[in-house]
Amino acid sequence: MVSILVCYGTGEGQTATVADRIVDVLTGRGHDATAIRADDLPSAVDLEAFDAVLVGASVHMGTHQQSVRTFVIEHREQLAARPTGFFQLSMSSAVADESRQAEAAGYVETFLEDTDWHPDRIARFGGALRYSKYGFLKRLVMKRIAKTATGDTDTSRDYEYTDWDEVETFAADFASFVEGRLGVGPPESTDAN
């Protein structure tokens, strides 16, 4: 069993939901996984208590949450000393269009360049449109973005674009990678066959 921190930033809650699903997959494999919002981390958080770290963020207006960026920059050396991964949610990942996918990849590249961090695993997931949680101005801006991205402009409802199979596959892949790198496996079955 390994201890895994899932540190994330979220705008309207979709990244938190993804972080929770990742934790479910990791704990289902017998590991001790904890999801904590970057804004809620104590300033003196000790990453030595964790064997591996996943970091997640969503993209809003082309940038990730500042709290996530700060976490990575302040803990870059500790992150480099253990298995790590990064996952991003964005509208650009919600559609199959090549230019949108390139845009999503560009957000990741910029984040990693700005923080000088080199995670072992990276995933990009579609996020969500939470019209019900936006103020008037943000609702207008998001409707305009959605018009060209997904076409989902009915502001009387919310839309979710996260592919949960992709999330679970990423979490399982990360767990396998960590197990291999640390030389531990998922707990053995206690069945005596």
PyMOL commands that set and color helices and strands:
alter all, ss='L'
color gray80, all
select helices_A, chain A and resi 14-28+38-40+47-49+66-74+76-80+92-94+98-115+131-133+136-149+164-182
alter helices_A, ss='H'
color red, helices_A
select strands_A, chain A and resi 3-8+32-37+52-58+84-90+121-126+128-129+159-160
alter strands_A, ss='S'
color yellow, strands_A
deselect
rebuild
show_as cartoon
